[in-house]
Amino acid sequence: MKPAAFGAALATLLAIGLPASAHQPKPGDQPAGTEQCYGVAKAGGNDCGTAKHSCAGLGKADNDPAEWKYVPKGTCEKMGGKTSPPNALKK
């Protein structure tokens, strides 16, 4: 592969990867008065990436315990969700 072609390929890979990471909420981005609720997001309704994918809105199944979305504080458990990740996801 020629150096110019390699550089172009590398630039393309970086450009593809950066937008995906730009959509990840940062800790300070959580809306006021909300909590993260695991296991209640519908397919495509998750608010952040997981080990399975890197972006919000990419959840494939309804109520996946690894997917979460922001809900009004105090409503998560009433909806049947959990406010902490499944044991396999805890650090």
WOCORRA-V736353 format. One record per backbone hydrogen bond with DSSP energy under -0.5 kcal/mol. CO is the residue of the C=O (numbers start at 0). NH is the residue of the N-H. If there is no record, write none. Layout:
CO:NH / CO:NH
//
This chain:
1:5 / 2:6 / 3:7 / 4:8 / 5:9 / 6:10 / 7:11 / 8:12 / 9:13 / 10:14 / 11:15 / 12:16 / 13:17 / 14:18 / 15:19 / 16:20 / 17:21 / 18:22 / 19:22 / 20:23 / 25:28 / 26:29 / 30:33 / 32:72 / 34:70 / 35:37 / 36:39 / 36:68 / 37:81 / 40:62 / 40:63 / 41:44 / 45:56 / 52:49 / 54:57 / 58:43 / 60:63 / 63:38 / 63:66 / 66:38 / 67:46 / 67:47 / 68:36 / 70:34 / 71:74 / 74:78 / 75:78 / 75:80 / 76:79 / 81:37 / 85:88 / 85:89 / 86:89
//
